[in-house]
């Protein structure tokens, strides 16, 4: 059983405060990689929760690799997001308050190998044409990126 699974066995669906990492993977045109989540159908960034003993940088690289098969390079810290706008309720009722460390990066290749348990699709979007059906915690992250990034890594 996973670490979060063990916690859930103890607390049920009550809110957990969980650290994790997400990555804004950008192509040479400045387009942002978004993943369509298998559980909600909404769009989000590659990322996930930190495992015990793992650094946030390791989390970022692992999650991108697990979800997309992409090997990222030039990992650069963008910002840390926390607070009420990082709340999320999963379709199964599990609740979390994310503390998300967000990085920007480029990829060594663009041949996706999506994990169908987590990801229904992947697409590169211009930063000014992000889909409206983002999962809620991603909205402030991508708004911050759109305001502050040079969009060329």
DSSP file (Angstrom, degrees, kcal/mol; ACC not computed):
  #  RESIDUE AA STRUCTURE BP1 BP2  ACC     N-H-->O    O-->H-N    N-H-->O    O-->H-N    TCO  KAPPA ALPHA  PHI   PSI    X-CA   Y-CA   Z-CA
    1    1 A X              0   0    0      0, 0.0     5,-0.0     0, 0.0     0, 0.0   0.000 360.0 360.0 360.0 140.7    0.0    0.0    0.0
    2    2 A X     >  -     0   0    0      1,-0.1     4,-2.4     4,-0.0     5,-0.2  -0.211 360.0-106.4 -71.7 164.9    1.3    3.5   -0.8
    3    3 A X  H  > S+     0   0    0      2,-0.2     4,-2.1     1,-0.2     5,-0.1   0.927 123.2  44.6 -56.9 -48.4    2.1    6.1    1.7
    4    4 A X  H  > S+     0   0    0      1,-0.2     4,-2.9     2,-0.2    -1,-0.2   0.878 110.4  55.9 -68.0 -35.8   -1.0    8.1    0.9
    5    5 A X  H  > S+     0   0    0      2,-0.2     4,-1.8     1,-0.2    -1,-0.2   0.898 107.0  49.9 -59.5 -40.7   -3.1    4.9    0.9
    6    6 A X  H  X S+     0   0    0     -4,-2.4     4,-0.9     2,-0.2    -2,-0.2   0.911 111.5  48.1 -64.4 -42.5   -1.9    4.2    4.4
    7    7 A X  H >X S+     0   0    0     -4,-2.1     4,-2.4     1,-0.2     3,-0.9   0.927 109.9  52.4 -62.4 -44.3   -2.8    7.7    5.5
    8    8 A X  H 3X S+     0   0    0     -4,-2.9     4,-2.4     1,-0.3    -1,-0.2   0.844 102.0  59.9 -61.6 -34.4   -6.3    7.3    3.9
    9    9 A X  H 3< S+     0   0    0     -4,-1.8    -1,-0.3     1,-0.2    -2,-0.2   0.804 113.3  39.3 -62.8 -28.2   -6.8    4.1    5.8
   10   10 A X  H << S+     0   0    0     -3,-0.9    -2,-0.2    -4,-0.9    -1,-0.2   0.852 130.2  23.8 -88.0 -39.3   -6.5    6.1    9.0
   11   11 A X  H >< S-     0   0    0     -4,-2.4     3,-1.4     1,-0.3    -3,-0.2   0.469  86.5-150.7-112.2  -3.5   -8.3    9.3    8.1
   12   12 A X  T 3<  -     0   0    0     -4,-2.4    -1,-0.3    -5,-0.3    -2,-0.1  -0.452  67.5 -25.0  67.9-138.3  -10.7    8.4    5.4
   13   13 A X  T 3  S+     0   0    0     -2,-0.1    82,-1.2    81,-0.1    -1,-0.2   0.403  96.9 131.1 -92.7   2.4  -11.5   11.2    3.0
   14   14 A X  S <  S-     0   0    0     -3,-1.4    81,-0.4     1,-0.1    -3,-0.1  -0.123  72.6 -80.3 -53.3 153.3  -10.8   14.0    5.4
   15   15 A X        -     0   0    0     79,-0.1     2,-0.4    81,-0.1    81,-0.3  -0.322  47.1-164.2 -61.6 134.1   -8.5   16.8    4.1
   16   16 A X  E     -a   96   0A   0     79,-1.6    81,-3.0    -3,-0.1     2,-0.7  -0.906  18.5-133.6-112.0 146.6   -4.8   16.0    4.1
   17   17 A X  E     +a   97   0A   0     -2,-0.4     2,-0.4    79,-0.2    81,-0.2  -0.911  37.2 179.4 -97.9 114.7   -2.0   18.6    3.7
   18   18 A X  E     -a   98   0A   0     79,-1.7    81,-2.3    -2,-0.7     2,-0.2  -0.965  23.5-140.9-128.7 129.3    0.3   17.1    1.1
   19   19 A X  E     +a   99   0A   0     -2,-0.4    31,-2.2    79,-0.2     2,-0.3  -0.581  37.0 144.6 -81.7 148.4    3.5   18.4   -0.5
   20   20 A X  E     -aB 100  49A   0     79,-2.3    81,-2.5    29,-0.3     2,-0.3  -0.939  36.8-116.5-163.4-174.8    4.2   17.7   -4.1
   21   21 A X  E     -aB 101  48A   0     27,-2.4    27,-2.2    -2,-0.3     2,-0.3  -0.980  15.5-170.6-138.2 148.7    5.6   19.0   -7.3
   22   22 A X  E     -aB 102  47A   0     79,-2.0    81,-2.5    -2,-0.3     2,-0.4  -0.948  13.1-145.2-133.5 156.6    4.3   20.0  -10.7
   23   23 A X  E     -aB 103  46A   0     23,-2.4     2,-1.0    -2,-0.3    23,-0.7  -0.984   9.1-150.0-130.2 128.8    6.2   20.8  -13.9
   24   24 A X  E     -a  104   0A   0     79,-3.2    81,-2.0    -2,-0.4     2,-0.5  -0.840  25.2-163.2 -91.2  99.9    5.4   23.3  -16.6
   25   25 A X  E     -a  105   0A   0     -2,-1.0     8,-2.7     8,-0.4     2,-0.4  -0.775   8.2-167.0 -90.6 124.7    7.0   21.5  -19.5
   26   26 A X  B     -E   32   0B   0     79,-2.7    81,-0.4    -2,-0.5     6,-0.2  -0.900  10.0-144.5-119.3 138.7    7.5   23.9  -22.4
   27   27 A X    >   -     0   0    0      4,-2.1     3,-1.9    -2,-0.4   126,-0.3  -0.287  43.3 -86.0 -89.7-177.1    8.4   23.2  -26.0
   28   28 A X  T 3  S+     0   0    0      1,-0.3    -1,-0.1     2,-0.1    -2,-0.0   0.703 128.7  54.0 -65.8 -19.5   10.6   25.4  -28.3
   29   29 A X  T 3  S-     0   0    0      2,-0.1    -1,-0.3   123,-0.0   123,-0.0   0.492 120.3-106.7 -89.6  -4.5    7.6   27.5  -29.3
   30   30 A X    <   +     0   0    0     -3,-1.9    97,-0.4     1,-0.3     2,-0.2   0.571  69.3 150.0  88.0   9.7    6.7   28.3  -25.6
   31   31 A X        -     0   0    0     95,-0.1    -4,-2.1    96,-0.1     2,-0.4  -0.532  42.1-128.9 -78.2 145.8    3.7   25.9  -25.6
   32   32 A X  E     -EF  26 125B   0     93,-3.3    93,-2.8    -6,-0.2     2,-0.5  -0.792  12.1-127.4-101.4 132.8    2.8   24.3  -22.3
   33   33 A X  E     - F   0 124B   0     -8,-2.7    -8,-0.4    -2,-0.4    13,-0.4  -0.669  31.4-179.7 -78.1 123.4    2.2   20.5  -21.9
   34   34 A X  E     - F   0 123B   0     89,-2.7    89,-2.3    -2,-0.5     2,-0.4  -0.949  15.3-145.4-122.5 148.6   -1.1   19.7  -20.2
   35   35 A X  E     -GF  44 122B   0      9,-3.5     9,-2.3    -2,-0.4     2,-0.7  -0.912  12.9-132.6-113.1 136.9   -2.4   16.3  -19.4
   36   36 A X  E     -GF  43 121B   0     85,-3.0    84,-3.6    -2,-0.4    85,-1.1  -0.811  34.3-126.4 -87.2 119.1   -6.1   15.3  -19.5
   37   37 A X  E  >  - F   0 119B   0      5,-3.3     4,-1.7    -2,-0.7    82,-0.3  -0.395   7.0-146.4 -71.4 137.3   -6.6   13.5  -16.2
   38   38 A X  T  4 S+     0   0    0     80,-2.5    81,-0.2     1,-0.2    -1,-0.1   0.803  96.7  50.7 -70.8 -29.0   -8.1   10.1  -16.4
   39   39 A X  T  4 S+     0   0    0     79,-0.4    -1,-0.2     1,-0.1    80,-0.1   0.836 129.3  12.4 -81.9 -32.2  -10.0   10.5  -13.1
   40   40 A X  T  4 S-     0   0    0      2,-0.2    -2,-0.2    50,-0.0    -1,-0.1   0.620  86.6-128.6-118.2 -19.7  -11.8   13.9  -13.7
   41   41 A X  S  < S+     0   0    0     -4,-1.7    -3,-0.1     1,-0.3    92,-0.1   0.256  70.1 123.5  83.0 -13.1  -11.4   14.5  -17.4
   42   42 A X        -     0   0    0     -6,-0.1    -5,-3.3     1,-0.1    -1,-0.3  -0.294  65.1-106.6 -76.6 165.8  -10.0   18.0  -16.6
   43   43 A X  E     +Gh  36 134B   0     90,-2.3    92,-2.5    -7,-0.2     2,-0.3  -0.671  45.8 153.5 -94.7 147.9   -6.6   19.3  -17.7
   44   44 A X  E     -G   35   0B   0     -9,-2.3    -9,-3.5    -2,-0.3     2,-0.2  -0.959  41.3 -86.4-158.9 175.9   -3.6   19.7  -15.5
   45   45 A X        -     0   0    0     -2,-0.3     2,-0.2   -11,-0.2   -11,-0.1  -0.525  51.2 -94.4 -84.5 154.2    0.1   19.8  -15.3
   46   46 A X  E    S+B   23   0A   0    -23,-0.7   -23,-2.4   -13,-0.4     2,-0.3  -0.521  79.3  97.3 -63.3 136.9    2.3   16.7  -14.9
   47   47 A X  E     +B   22   0A   0     16,-0.3     2,-0.3   -25,-0.2   -25,-0.2  -0.944  36.8 176.8 163.5 177.5    3.0   16.3  -11.2
   48   48 A X  E     -B   21   0A   0    -27,-2.2   -27,-2.4    -2,-0.3     2,-0.2  -0.978  40.0 -41.7 177.5-168.9    2.1   14.5   -8.0
   49   49 A X  E     -B   20   0A   0     -2,-0.3   -29,-0.3   -29,-0.2     2,-0.3  -0.482  53.6-110.0 -85.9 148.9    2.8   14.0   -4.4
   50   50 A X        -     0   0    0    -31,-2.2     2,-0.2    -2,-0.2   -31,-0.1  -0.547  28.0-136.5 -75.7 135.3    6.2   13.5   -2.8
   51   51 A X    >   -     0   0    0     -2,-0.3     3,-2.2     4,-0.2     8,-0.1  -0.610  41.4 -78.2 -86.9 153.2    7.0   10.1   -1.5
   52   52 A X  T 3  S+     0   0    0      1,-0.3    -1,-0.1    -2,-0.2     3,-0.1  -0.268 118.9  12.6 -53.8 131.1    8.8    9.7    1.9
   53   53 A X  T 3  S+     0   0    0      1,-0.3     2,-0.3    -3,-0.1    -1,-0.3   0.401  99.9 122.9  84.1  -1.7   12.5   10.5    1.6
   54   54 A X    <   -     0   0    0     -3,-2.2    -1,-0.3     1,-0.0     2,-0.1  -0.700  58.8-129.0 -94.7 142.8   12.2   12.0   -1.9
   55   55 A X     >  -     0   0    0     -2,-0.3     4,-2.3     1,-0.1    -4,-0.2  -0.474  25.2-114.6 -80.1 161.6   13.2   15.5   -2.8
   56   56 A X  H  > S+     0   0    0      2,-0.2     4,-2.5     1,-0.2     5,-0.1   0.868 118.6  54.2 -64.8 -35.5   10.8   17.8   -4.6
   57   57 A X  H  > S+     0   0    0      2,-0.2     4,-2.3     1,-0.2    -1,-0.2   0.910 108.5  48.9 -63.5 -41.6   13.1   17.8   -7.6
   58   58 A X  H  > S+     0   0    0      2,-0.2     4,-2.8     1,-0.2     5,-0.2   0.901 110.1  52.3 -63.6 -40.3   13.0   14.0   -7.6
   59   59 A X  H  X S+     0   0    0     -4,-2.3     4,-2.9     2,-0.2     5,-0.3   0.943 109.1  50.0 -58.7 -48.0    9.2   14.1   -7.3
   60   60 A X  H  X S+     0   0    0     -4,-2.5     4,-2.0     1,-0.2     5,-0.2   0.940 114.8  42.1 -58.1 -50.6    9.0   16.5  -10.3
   61   61 A X  H  X S+     0   0    0     -4,-2.3     4,-2.2     1,-0.2    -1,-0.2   0.914 116.0  49.3 -64.7 -43.2   11.2   14.3  -12.5
   62   62 A X  H  X S+     0   0    0     -4,-2.8     4,-3.2    -5,-0.2     5,-0.2   0.934 111.2  48.6 -62.5 -47.3    9.6   11.0  -11.4
   63   63 A X  H  X S+     0   0    0     -4,-2.9     4,-2.6    -5,-0.2     5,-0.3   0.907 111.3  48.8 -63.9 -42.0    6.0   12.3  -12.0
   64   64 A X  H  X>S+     0   0    0     -4,-2.0     4,-2.3    -5,-0.3     6,-0.8   0.933 115.1  45.8 -62.1 -43.7    6.7   13.6  -15.4
   65   65 A X  H  X5S+     0   0    0     -4,-2.2     4,-1.6     4,-0.2    -2,-0.2   0.931 115.1  46.5 -64.6 -46.1    8.4   10.3  -16.4
   66   66 A X  H  <5S+     0   0    0     -4,-3.2    -2,-0.2     1,-0.2    -1,-0.2   0.907 120.1  38.0 -63.5 -42.0    5.6    8.2  -14.9
   67   67 A X  H  <5S+     0   0    0     -4,-2.6    48,-1.5    -5,-0.2    -1,-0.2   0.810 137.4  10.3 -82.3 -30.3    2.8   10.1  -16.4
   68   68 A X  H  <5S-     0   0    0     -4,-2.3    45,-3.8    -5,-0.3    -3,-0.2   0.603  85.3-122.9-126.2 -18.0    4.3   10.9  -19.9
   69   69 A X     << +     0   0    0     -4,-1.6     2,-0.3    -5,-0.7    -4,-0.2   0.509  66.1 139.4  79.2   3.9    7.5    9.0  -20.4
   70   70 A X        -     0   0    0     -6,-0.8     2,-0.7    43,-0.1    -1,-0.3  -0.628  48.9-144.1 -86.2 139.2    9.3   12.3  -21.0
   71   71 A X        -     0   0    0     -2,-0.3    37,-2.5    38,-0.1    38,-0.4  -0.907  23.9-152.2 -98.2 117.3   12.7   12.9  -19.6
   72   72 A X  E     -C  107   0A   0     -2,-0.7     2,-0.3    35,-0.2    35,-0.2  -0.551  12.6-170.3 -92.8 157.1   12.9   16.6  -18.6
   73   73 A X  E     +C  106   0A   0     33,-2.7    33,-1.4    -2,-0.2    -1,-0.0  -0.841  60.1  34.6-133.3 171.1   16.0   18.8  -18.5
   74   74 A X  E    S-     0   0A   0     -2,-0.3     2,-0.2     1,-0.2    -1,-0.2   0.865  71.3-164.3  52.2  45.1   16.8   22.2  -17.1
   75   75 A X  E     -     0   0A   0     -3,-0.1     2,-0.4    30,-0.1    30,-0.2  -0.450  10.4-176.9 -63.3 123.8   14.5   22.0  -14.1
   76   76 A X  E     -C  104   0A   0     28,-2.5    28,-2.7    -2,-0.2     2,-0.2  -0.991  27.9-118.2-131.8 129.2   14.0   25.5  -12.7
   77   77 A X  E     +C  103   0A   0     -2,-0.4    26,-0.3    26,-0.2     3,-0.1  -0.450  33.7 171.1 -65.8 128.6   12.1   26.5   -9.6
   78   78 A X  E     -     0   0A   0     24,-3.1     2,-0.3     1,-0.4    25,-0.2   0.832  54.3 -44.6-101.5 -54.5    9.2   28.8  -10.5
   79   79 A X  E     -C  102   0A   0     23,-1.4    23,-3.1     2,-0.0     2,-0.5  -0.978  42.9-114.7-172.3 160.9    7.1   29.2   -7.4
   80   80 A X  E     -C  101   0A   0     -2,-0.3     2,-0.4    21,-0.2    21,-0.2  -0.964  29.5-160.3-112.3 130.6    5.5   27.4   -4.4
   81   81 A X  E     +C  100   0A   0     19,-3.0    19,-2.5    -2,-0.5     2,-0.3  -0.916  23.7 142.4-114.5 135.2    1.7   27.4   -4.2
   82   82 A X        +     0   0    0     -2,-0.4     3,-0.3    17,-0.2     2,-0.2  -0.940  24.2  69.6-156.0 174.2   -0.4   26.8   -1.1
   83   83 A X  S >  S-     0   0    0     15,-0.3     3,-2.1    -2,-0.3    15,-0.2  -0.530  95.7 -34.3 104.9-172.0   -3.5   27.9    0.6
   84   84 A X  G >  S+     0   0    0      1,-0.3     3,-1.5    -2,-0.2    -1,-0.2   0.774 127.6  61.9 -62.4 -28.1   -7.2   27.6   -0.1
   85   85 A X  G 3  S+     0   0    0     -3,-0.3    -1,-0.3     1,-0.3    55,-0.2   0.526  96.3  62.8 -78.0  -0.5   -6.9   27.8   -3.8
   86   86 A X  G <  S+     0   0    0     -3,-2.1    12,-2.3    12,-0.1    -1,-0.3   0.236  77.2 119.0-101.7  11.7   -4.9   24.6   -3.7
   87   87 A X  E <   +D   97   0A   0     -3,-1.5     2,-0.3    10,-0.2    10,-0.2  -0.532  39.3 177.6 -73.5 142.0   -7.8   22.6   -2.3
   88   88 A X  E     -D   96   0A   0      8,-2.4     8,-2.4    -2,-0.2     2,-0.5  -0.984  21.8-157.0-148.2 137.9   -9.0   19.7   -4.4
   89   89 A X  E     -D   95   0A   0     -2,-0.3     6,-0.2     6,-0.2     5,-0.1  -0.972  22.1-141.5-113.0 119.8  -11.6   17.0   -3.9
   90   90 A X    >   -     0   0    0      4,-3.0     3,-2.6    -2,-0.5   -50,-0.0  -0.346  28.5-104.4 -73.9 158.7  -11.0   13.9   -6.0
   91   91 A X  T 3  S+     0   0    0      1,-0.3    -1,-0.1     2,-0.1   -51,-0.0   0.783 122.6  58.0 -55.7 -27.4  -14.0   12.0   -7.6
   92   92 A X  T 3  S-     0   0    0      2,-0.1    -1,-0.3     1,-0.0    -2,-0.0   0.455 123.7-104.0 -82.8   0.8  -13.7    9.4   -4.9
   93   93 A X  S <  S+     0   0    0     -3,-2.6    -2,-0.1     1,-0.3     2,-0.0   0.221  72.6 143.6  98.6 -14.2  -14.2   12.0   -2.1
   94   94 A X        -     0   0    0     -5,-0.1    -4,-3.0     1,-0.1     2,-0.4  -0.370  36.2-152.6 -61.0 135.9  -10.6   12.3   -1.0
   95   95 A X  E     + D   0  89A   0    -82,-1.2   -79,-1.6   -81,-0.4     2,-0.3  -0.906  16.5 176.4-116.4 141.1   -9.7   15.9   -0.1
   96   96 A X  E     -aD  16  88A   0     -8,-2.4    -8,-2.4    -2,-0.4     2,-0.6  -0.989  28.6-150.5-139.9 149.9   -6.3   17.5   -0.1
   97   97 A X  E     -aD  17  87A   0    -81,-3.0   -79,-1.7    -2,-0.3   -10,-0.2  -0.966  35.5-146.6-111.6 107.3   -4.7   20.9    0.4
   98   98 A X  E     -a   18   0A   0    -12,-2.3     2,-0.5    -2,-0.6   -15,-0.3  -0.470  19.3-162.1 -76.7 142.1   -1.8   20.8   -1.9
   99   99 A X  E     -a   19   0A   0    -81,-2.3   -79,-2.3    -2,-0.2     2,-0.6  -0.935  28.9-169.9-114.5 101.2    1.5   22.5   -1.2
  100  100 A X  E     -aC  20  81A   0    -19,-2.5   -19,-3.0    -2,-0.5     2,-0.6  -0.844  21.0-159.6-108.6 118.1    2.8   22.5   -4.8
  101  101 A X  E     -aC  21  80A   0    -81,-2.5   -79,-2.0    -2,-0.6     2,-0.5  -0.842  21.9-154.6 -89.5 120.5    6.4   23.4   -5.7
  102  102 A X  E     -aC  22  79A   0    -23,-3.1   -24,-3.1    -2,-0.6   -23,-1.4  -0.850  13.8-176.9-108.1 132.1    6.2   24.3   -9.4
  103  103 A X  E     -aC  23  77A   0    -81,-2.5   -79,-3.2    -2,-0.5     2,-0.3  -0.801  17.7-138.6-115.9 158.9    9.2   24.0  -11.8
  104  104 A X  E     +aC  24  76A   0    -28,-2.7   -28,-2.5    -2,-0.3     2,-0.3  -0.896  33.4 154.3-112.0 152.5    9.6   24.8  -15.4
  105  105 A X  E     -a   25   0A   0    -81,-2.0   -79,-2.7    -2,-0.3     2,-0.3  -0.981  35.0-127.3-163.5 166.4   11.5   22.6  -17.8
  106  106 A X  E     - C   0  73A   0    -33,-1.4   -33,-2.7    -2,-0.3     2,-0.3  -0.755  30.5-118.8-113.7 169.4   12.0   21.5  -21.4
  107  107 A X  E     - C   0  72A   0    -81,-0.4   -35,-0.2    -2,-0.3     3,-0.1  -0.833   3.7-140.4-111.4 149.3   11.9   17.9  -22.6
  108  108 A X  S    S+     0   0    0    -37,-2.5     2,-0.3    -2,-0.3   -36,-0.1   0.754  91.3   2.1 -74.3 -25.0   14.7   15.9  -24.3
  109  109 A X        -     0   0    0    -38,-0.4    -1,-0.1     2,-0.0   -38,-0.1  -0.941  60.0-137.2-152.7 168.5   12.1   14.4  -26.6
  110  110 A X        +     0   0    0     -2,-0.3     2,-1.0    -3,-0.1   -40,-0.1  -0.042  59.0 123.1-125.6  30.8    8.3   14.6  -27.3
  111  111 A X        -     0   0    0    -42,-0.1     2,-0.1     2,-0.0    -2,-0.0  -0.813  54.2-148.3 -92.8  99.6    7.4   11.0  -27.8
  112  112 A X        -     0   0    0     -2,-1.0     2,-0.3     1,-0.1   -43,-0.2  -0.402  23.3-175.3 -71.9 142.4    4.7   10.5  -25.1
  113  113 A X        -     0   0    0    -45,-3.8     2,-0.1   -48,-0.1   -43,-0.1  -0.771  25.0-160.0-128.9  84.8    4.2    7.2  -23.3
  114  114 A X        -     0   0    0     -2,-0.3     2,-0.9   -46,-0.1   -46,-0.2  -0.395  18.2-129.1 -75.5 141.4    1.1    8.1  -21.3
  115  115 A X    >>  -     0   0    0    -48,-1.5     4,-3.3     1,-0.1     3,-1.8  -0.802  17.5-156.6 -85.2 107.1    0.1    6.1  -18.2
  116  116 A X  T 34 S+     0   0    0     -2,-0.9    -1,-0.1     1,-0.3   -49,-0.0   0.672  88.1  65.8 -65.5 -15.5   -3.6    5.4  -18.9
  117  117 A X  T 34 S+     0   0    0      1,-0.1    -1,-0.3    -3,-0.0     3,-0.1   0.783 122.7  16.0 -71.7 -25.3   -4.3    4.9  -15.2
  118  118 A X  T <4 S+     0   0    0     -3,-1.8   -80,-2.5     1,-0.2     2,-0.5   0.688 124.3  51.2-115.5 -30.0   -3.6    8.6  -14.7
  119  119 A X  E  <  +F   37   0B   0     -4,-3.3   -82,-0.2   -82,-0.3    -1,-0.2  -0.953  41.1 179.1-127.3 125.4   -3.6   10.3  -18.1
  120  120 A X  E    S-     0   0B   0    -84,-3.6     2,-0.3    -2,-0.5   -83,-0.2   0.675  75.9 -15.8 -92.1 -21.5   -6.3   10.2  -20.8
  121  121 A X  E     -F   36   0B   0    -85,-1.1   -85,-3.0     2,-0.0     2,-0.3  -0.981  54.1-142.0-171.9 166.4   -4.5   12.6  -23.2
  122  122 A X  E     +F   35   0B   0     -2,-0.3     2,-0.3   -87,-0.2   -87,-0.2  -0.997  20.6 168.4-142.0 143.5   -1.7   15.1  -23.6
  123  123 A X  E     -F   34   0B   0    -89,-2.3   -89,-2.7    -2,-0.3     2,-0.5  -0.991  32.0-125.1-155.0 147.7   -1.5   18.3  -25.6
  124  124 A X  E     -F   33   0B   0     -2,-0.3     2,-0.4   -91,-0.2   -91,-0.2  -0.849  32.9-169.2 -94.5 128.1    0.8   21.3  -26.0
  125  125 A X  E     -F   32   0B   0    -93,-2.8   -93,-3.3    -2,-0.5     5,-0.1  -0.932  27.1-114.4-120.0 139.0   -1.1   24.6  -25.6
  126  126 A X    >   -     0   0    0     -2,-0.4     3,-2.4   -95,-0.3   -95,-0.1  -0.475  36.7-117.3 -61.4 144.5   -0.1   28.2  -26.3
  127  127 A X  G >  S+     0   0    0    -97,-0.4     3,-0.5     1,-0.3    -1,-0.1   0.746 115.0  53.2 -62.1 -23.2    0.0   30.0  -22.9
  128  128 A X  G 3  S+     0   0    0      1,-0.2    -1,-0.3    18,-0.0    -2,-0.1   0.354 108.7  50.9 -92.8   7.3   -2.8   32.3  -24.1
  129  129 A X  G <  S+     0   0    0     -3,-2.4    -1,-0.2     2,-0.0    -3,-0.2  -0.186  70.6 154.5-135.0  43.6   -5.1   29.4  -25.1
  130  130 A X    <   -     0   0    0     -3,-0.5     4,-0.1    -5,-0.1    -3,-0.0  -0.500  53.2 -99.3 -69.6 138.8   -5.1   27.2  -22.0
  131  131 A X        -     0   0    0     -2,-0.2     3,-0.4     1,-0.1    -1,-0.1  -0.254  21.2-131.0 -63.3 149.3   -8.3   25.1  -21.9
  132  132 A X  S    S+     0   0    0      1,-0.2     2,-0.9    -3,-0.1    -1,-0.1   0.748  96.4  73.0 -71.5 -24.7  -11.1   26.3  -19.6
  133  133 A X        +     0   0    0    -92,-0.1   -90,-2.3   -89,-0.0    -1,-0.2  -0.233  64.9 146.5 -93.0  49.3  -11.6   23.0  -17.9
  134  134 A X  B     -h   43   0B   0     -2,-0.9   -90,-0.2    -3,-0.4     2,-0.2  -0.502  59.9-101.8 -71.5 148.8   -8.4   23.0  -15.9
  135  135 A X    >>  -     0   0    0    -92,-2.5     3,-1.8    -2,-0.2     4,-0.7  -0.539  42.1-107.6 -69.3 146.9   -8.6   21.4  -12.5
  136  136 A X  H >> S+     0   0    0      1,-0.3     3,-1.2     2,-0.2     4,-0.6   0.812 113.6  54.8 -52.5 -45.7   -8.9   24.1   -9.9
  137  137 A X  H 3> S+     0   0    0      1,-0.2     4,-0.6     2,-0.2    -1,-0.3   0.754 103.7  58.4 -64.0 -19.9   -5.5   24.0   -8.3
  138  138 A X  H <> S+     0   0    0     -3,-1.8     4,-2.7   -95,-0.2     5,-0.3   0.740  87.7  76.8 -78.8 -22.7   -3.8   24.5  -11.7
  139  139 A X  H <X S+     0   0    0     -3,-1.2     4,-2.3    -4,-0.7     5,-0.2   0.943  97.7  40.8 -57.7 -55.3   -5.6   27.8  -12.4
  140  140 A X  H  X S+     0   0    0     -4,-0.6     4,-2.2   -55,-0.2    -1,-0.2   0.842 114.3  55.6 -64.6 -29.1   -3.5   30.1  -10.2
  141  141 A X  H  X S+     0   0    0     -4,-0.6     4,-2.3     2,-0.2    -2,-0.2   0.954 112.4  39.7 -65.5 -49.8   -0.3   28.2  -11.2
  142  142 A X  H  X S+     0   0    0     -4,-2.7     4,-2.4     2,-0.2    -2,-0.2   0.819 113.5  55.0 -73.4 -29.6   -0.9   28.8  -14.9
  143  143 A X  H  X S+     0   0    0     -4,-2.3     4,-1.7    -5,-0.3    -1,-0.2   0.929 110.1  47.2 -64.0 -44.2   -2.1   32.4  -14.3
  144  144 A X  H  X S+     0   0    0     -4,-2.2     4,-1.9    -5,-0.2     5,-0.3   0.925 112.5  49.6 -61.8 -45.3    1.2   33.1  -12.5
  145  145 A X  H  X S+     0   0    0     -4,-2.3     4,-2.6     1,-0.2    -2,-0.2   0.928 109.1  51.6 -59.6 -46.1    3.2   31.5  -15.3
  146  146 A X  H  < S+     0   0    0     -4,-2.4    -1,-0.2     1,-0.2    -2,-0.2   0.838 114.5  43.9 -61.9 -33.5    1.4   33.5  -17.9
  147  147 A X  H  < S+     0   0    0     -4,-1.7    -1,-0.2    -5,-0.1    -2,-0.2   0.799 126.9  25.5 -80.0 -29.6    2.1   36.8  -16.0
  148  148 A X  H  < S+     0   0    0     -4,-1.9    -2,-0.2    -5,-0.2    -3,-0.2   0.680  93.9  94.8-114.7 -20.8    5.7   36.1  -15.1
  149  149 A X     <  -     0   0    0     -4,-2.6   -71,-0.0    -5,-0.3    -4,-0.0  -0.402  59.5-144.5 -82.6 152.2    7.4   33.8  -17.5
  150  150 A X        -     0   0    0     -2,-0.1    -1,-0.1     2,-0.1     3,-0.0   0.630  36.3-137.4 -81.5 -15.5    9.5   34.7  -20.5
  151  151 A X  S    S+     0   0    0     -6,-0.1     2,-0.3     1,-0.1   -24,-0.1   0.660  75.7  90.8  65.8  19.6    8.0   31.6  -22.2
  152  152 A X              0   0    0      1,-0.1    -2,-0.1  -122,-0.1  -124,-0.1  -0.861 360.0 360.0-142.5 110.5   11.2   30.6  -23.8
  153  153 A X              0   0    0     -2,-0.3   -47,-0.1  -126,-0.3  -125,-0.1   0.440 360.0 360.0 -96.0 360.0   13.4   28.2  -21.8
